[in-house]
Amino acid sequence: MVTESLRATLAPADQLLTHVESLRADADLMDGYARRLLATAAGLGGCPAAPDGSRPALERQATACTAAARHLRTAAETLLAHARAGD
């Protein structure tokens, strides 16, 4: 069996910084989605025609969006630290 060693290729710092900015922008979007979901859930509170479970489902989705935003920001900070370490 022939094995080939793979070399890790490092992305240039400017490319990593672009990814950091993209991750942060995506996190901001996820926070925005969470706010919109919570606003919709609040609006359904006074709507008797809203299906049962709508509000809790929207609130769970908002919580998931908030968690995703937090994870994206953590990934951005980790990538930024990696980019700085390579300088």
C-alpha angles and dihedrals in degrees: 000000000000118000125194123203113232118216118215110237118215120218116229114263093247090055091050091049089053089055090048090055091047091051091050092048090050090050090053090051091051091051088051091051090051091053092049092049091050091048090051091048090051090050091053090056092082096038112099091191093060112113116251111264095027095113096047091046092052091046091052090050090050090051090051091050091050091050091048090051090051091050092048091052091049090051090049092052092047091050091047091053089049091050091049092048089056093056 
